[in-house]
Amino acid sequence: MTQDTLPSTQDRYVIVGDGIAGSSAAETLAAETDAQITVLTAESEPLYNRVMIKEFAKGTLPESAVQIHDRDWYEDRGIDLRLSTRVVDLDTRAGVVQTDDGEQIASDELVIATGGSPRRLPVPNADADGVTSFWTIEDAARIREQAASADSGVIVGGGLLGIDYAAIASTQDVDAHYLIREDRWFSRAMSETGAAIVHDALRERGVTPVFETEVERFETDGTGQVSATVDDDGQIYDSDCVGVAIGTEPNVDFLAETPIAAEGGVRVDEFLRTDVPGVWAAGDVARYHDRRLDRRVQNGSWGSAAAQGDLVAQNLLAGRGDREAFAFVPSYTVTHFEFPMASFGHPALGETYRERQYDDREWRRLAFRDGKLVGGVLIGDLAPMGTLSDVVASGQRVQRQSPDLLARDVELPGEHTPVPAASD
């Protein structure tokens, strides 16, 4: 038995992951209790701003500008931060976490906030030098260096991380082709009308979108460096560098031999509890029950993960009957173009959609499910997003009032009372 597994009179809280969810949970616990708090993270750096690493990769910010916490921040709060530490096993009966160096750490309550890792393309030479994923600060530094010396590049993946790659290529004057499997960018949430605005903006910045295509293989030179991308039609694209952004997989391998349900992410209820007593989850890795949608969802936005981290700590400390359901309305903003763009709620989960275009670079689309507004996408004027998010939070059936919600100056269709917070 290691010293960490010796009996303790203090409560022992272990958080696996030091992204914004894990860090927020640790901060709240440290402020509310004198318990032993241990944070385990596979990363080599304390918390940094994942939202802003794209600006570092573009070359518009120094690395120091994206750092949020240093080691002293944790030490000052009595938090034991273990960097470069990977959890490999978990004994839920004994409440013991095992790390990759063989250490066993006892916990009375465990928070899983491990986030995800980028999916890899299952094609030849996907591991070649110059083929990157964009997730960590180390990734951003590597992409920044490669783009600075590249003349040509390829981006793979039609989502929000892909558009970040496109912006990096444009800023670094890389002649890039953007390969998208669907017939438009962000197809799960965008109509052809809205996506066309983004496509035109990409072309204006020197990035050429190519639709309904997939990567067949990468080609390399004699040194193992990527040199070309070949799509499924046999088209060859010169590629001094390649950015792959085809989604993420939850970091749950260490849960394989546990009773914790973790297929596609850690399954939790609206209070962020798993089915196993004393085990919670927050952030990108959590598949939480959304009361408004009456289904489990995941959300990878920074704001959502921060709110989950704070709430999971509060609920962990609260007695039965005092716990609060997670009811955050997430959002994501893109500022790479001359116009801003943002999504809110869950714009891909609509059953029906209503949209309006106001001019060449102003457009709005709203997603409705069971008559309720559940999300949307705005291009150009983002001022209505706060009001529209409030409507989502209300949980009211407002689809019949969609003309009011699509008015340039949004008018709330009647009174909207937020869904009462559930208690345990």
Backbone hydrogen bonds, N-H to C=O, Kabsch-Sander energy under -0.5 kcal/mol:
donor,donor_aa,acceptor,acceptor_aa,energy
5,T,2,T,-1.4
6,L,3,Q,-1.3
13,Y,11,D,-0.6
13,Y,36,Q,-3.3
14,V,12,R,-0.5
14,V,109,E,-2.2
15,I,38,T,-3.1
16,V,111,V,-2.9
17,G,15,I,-0.8
17,G,40,L,-3.2
19,G,113,A,-0.6
23,S,19,G,-2.9
24,S,20,I,-1.9
25,A,21,A,-2.1
26,A,22,G,-2.3
27,E,23,S,-2.5
28,T,24,S,-2.3
29,L,25,A,-2.4
30,A,26,A,-2.6
31,A,27,E,-1.7
32,E,28,T,-1.4
33,T,29,L,-1.6
36,Q,11,D,-2.7
37,I,35,A,-0.5
37,I,78,G,-0.6
38,T,13,Y,-2.6
38,T,36,Q,-0.5
39,V,80,D,-2.7
40,L,15,I,-2.8
40,L,38,T,-0.5
41,T,82,R,-2.3
49,N,66,V,-3.4
50,R,48,Y,-1.0
52,M,49,N,-0.6
53,I,49,N,-0.8
55,E,52,M,-1.0
56,F,52,M,-1.4
57,A,53,I,-2.6
58,K,54,K,-1.9
59,G,55,E,-0.8
59,G,56,F,-0.7
60,T,55,E,-2.1
61,L,55,E,-1.1
65,A,62,P,-1.2
66,V,63,E,-1.6
67,Q,63,E,-0.5
67,Q,64,S,-0.7
68,I,47,L,-1.9
69,H,47,L,-2.0
73,W,70,D,-0.8
74,Y,70,D,-0.9
75,E,71,R,-2.3
76,D,72,D,-3.1
77,R,73,W,-0.7
77,R,74,Y,-0.8
78,G,75,E,-1.6
79,I,74,Y,-2.8
80,D,37,I,-2.9
81,L,79,I,-1.0
82,R,39,V,-3.1
82,R,80,D,-0.5
83,L,81,L,-0.6
84,S,43,E,-2.9
85,T,41,T,-3.2
85,T,82,R,-0.5
88,V,98,Q,-2.5
89,D,98,Q,-1.5
91,D,96,V,-3.0
92,T,90,L,-0.8
95,G,91,D,-1.6
96,V,91,D,-1.9
97,V,105,I,-3.0
98,Q,89,D,-2.6
99,T,103,E,-2.5
100,D,86,R,-2.1
102,G,99,T,-1.9
105,I,97,V,-3.1
106,A,4,D,-0.9
107,S,95,G,-3.1
108,D,12,R,-3.3
109,E,12,R,-1.7
110,L,278,G,-3.0
111,V,14,V,-2.6
112,I,110,L,-0.5
112,I,280,W,-2.6
113,A,16,V,-2.8
113,A,111,V,-0.7
117,S,249,E,-2.7
119,R,247,G,-2.7
123,V,121,L,-1.8
126,A,123,V,-1.4
128,A,125,N,-1.7
129,D,224,G,-1.8
131,V,128,A,-1.9
132,T,130,G,-0.7
132,T,242,V,-2.7
134,F,244,V,-0.6
135,W,133,S,-0.7
140,A,136,T,-2.2
141,A,137,I,-2.1
142,R,138,E,-2.1
143,I,139,D,-2.8
144,R,140,A,-2.5
145,E,141,A,-2.0
146,Q,142,R,-2.5
147,A,143,I,-2.9
148,A,144,R,-1.6
149,S,145,E,-0.8
149,S,146,Q,-0.9
150,A,146,Q,-0.6
150,A,147,A,-0.7
153,G,175,D,-1.9
154,V,241,C,-1.7
155,I,177,H,-2.6
156,V,243,G,-2.7
157,G,179,L,-2.1
163,I,159,G,-1.5
164,D,160,L,-1.2
165,Y,161,L,-2.0
166,A,162,G,-2.2
167,A,163,I,-1.9
168,I,164,D,-2.0
169,A,165,Y,-2.5
170,S,166,A,-2.3
171,T,167,A,-2.6
172,Q,168,I,-2.1
173,D,170,S,-1.4
174,V,169,A,-3.2
175,D,151,D,-2.5
175,D,173,D,-0.5
176,A,174,V,-1.1
176,A,206,G,-1.1
177,H,153,G,-1.9
178,Y,208,T,-2.9
179,L,155,I,-3.1
179,L,177,H,-0.7
180,I,178,Y,-0.5
180,I,210,V,-2.9
186,F,158,G,-2.3
187,S,184,R,-0.7
189,A,186,F,-1.9
190,M,186,F,-2.3
195,A,191,S,-2.5
196,A,192,E,-1.9
197,I,193,T,-0.9
197,I,194,G,-0.7
198,V,194,G,-1.1
199,H,195,A,-2.7
200,D,196,A,-2.3
201,A,197,I,-1.7
202,L,198,V,-2.4
203,R,199,H,-2.2
204,E,200,D,-2.2
205,R,201,A,-1.1
205,R,202,L,-0.7
206,G,203,R,-1.8
207,V,202,L,-2.5
208,T,176,A,-2.6
208,T,206,G,-0.5
210,V,178,Y,-3.2
212,E,180,I,-0.6
212,E,182,E,-2.5
213,T,180,I,-1.4
216,E,230,V,-3.1
217,R,230,V,-1.7
218,F,124,P,-2.0
219,E,228,A,-2.9
221,D,225,Q,-2.4
224,G,221,D,-1.5
226,V,129,D,-3.0
227,S,219,E,-3.2
228,A,219,E,-1.5
229,T,237,Y,-2.5
230,V,217,R,-2.8
231,D,235,Q,-2.3
232,D,214,E,-2.0
234,G,231,D,-2.0
237,Y,229,T,-2.9
239,S,227,S,-2.4
240,D,152,S,-1.3
241,C,152,S,-0.8
242,V,130,G,-2.8
243,G,154,V,-2.6
244,V,132,T,-3.0
244,V,242,V,-0.5
245,A,156,V,-3.3
245,A,243,G,-0.5
249,E,117,S,-3.0
251,N,115,G,-2.6
252,V,250,P,-1.6
255,L,252,V,-2.1
256,A,253,D,-1.7
258,T,255,L,-2.0
264,G,262,A,-0.5
265,G,262,A,-1.4
266,V,285,V,-2.7
267,R,261,A,-2.6
268,V,287,R,-2.4
269,D,273,R,-2.0
272,L,269,D,-1.8
274,T,279,V,-2.3
279,V,276,V,-1.8
280,W,110,L,-2.9
281,A,272,L,-1.9
282,A,112,I,-2.2
285,V,282,A,-0.5
286,A,283,G,-1.8
287,R,266,V,-3.3
288,Y,286,A,-0.8
288,Y,297,V,-1.7
290,D,288,Y,-0.6
290,D,295,R,-2.8
291,R,289,H,-0.7
294,D,290,D,-1.9
295,R,290,D,-1.2
297,V,288,Y,-2.5
305,A,301,S,-2.2
306,A,302,W,-2.4
307,A,303,G,-2.3
308,Q,304,S,-2.4
309,G,305,A,-2.4
310,D,306,A,-2.1
311,L,307,A,-2.5
312,V,308,Q,-3.0
313,A,309,G,-1.4
314,Q,310,D,-1.9
315,N,311,L,-3.1
316,L,312,V,-2.0
317,L,313,A,-1.7
318,A,314,Q,-1.4
322,D,319,G,-2.2
325,A,422,A,-0.8
326,F,270,E,-3.0
332,Y,343,S,-2.3
334,V,341,M,-3.5
337,F,339,F,-0.6
341,M,334,V,-1.9
342,A,378,L,-2.5
343,S,332,Y,-2.4
344,F,376,G,-2.3
345,G,330,P,-2.8
346,H,374,V,-3.1
349,L,346,H,-1.8
350,G,347,P,-0.5
351,E,368,F,-3.2
352,T,368,F,-2.0
354,R,366,L,-2.0
356,R,364,R,-2.4
358,Y,362,E,-2.5
359,D,362,E,-1.5
362,E,359,D,-1.4
363,W,379,I,-2.1
364,R,356,R,-2.3
365,R,377,V,-2.5
366,L,354,R,-3.4
367,A,375,G,-3.0
368,F,352,T,-2.9
369,R,372,K,-2.6
372,K,369,R,-2.3
373,L,396,Q,-0.7
374,V,367,A,-2.8
374,V,372,K,-0.5
375,G,367,A,-1.1
376,G,344,F,-2.0
377,V,365,R,-2.2
378,L,342,A,-3.1
379,I,363,W,-2.9
380,G,340,P,-2.8
381,D,379,I,-1.0
382,L,380,G,-0.7
385,M,382,L,-1.9
386,G,383,A,-0.7
388,L,384,P,-2.7
389,S,385,M,-2.5
390,D,386,G,-1.8
391,V,387,T,-1.7
392,V,388,L,-2.1
393,A,389,S,-2.5
394,S,390,D,-1.6
395,G,391,V,-0.9
395,G,392,V,-1.0
396,Q,391,V,-0.6
398,V,371,G,-1.7
398,V,396,Q,-0.8
399,Q,371,G,-1.9
401,Q,398,V,-1.7
402,S,399,Q,-1.9
404,D,401,Q,-1.1
405,L,401,Q,-1.5
406,L,402,S,-1.6
407,A,404,D,-0.8
410,V,408,R,-0.8
411,E,404,D,-1.3
414,G,412,L,-1.9
417,T,415,E,-0.5
419,V,393,A,-1.4
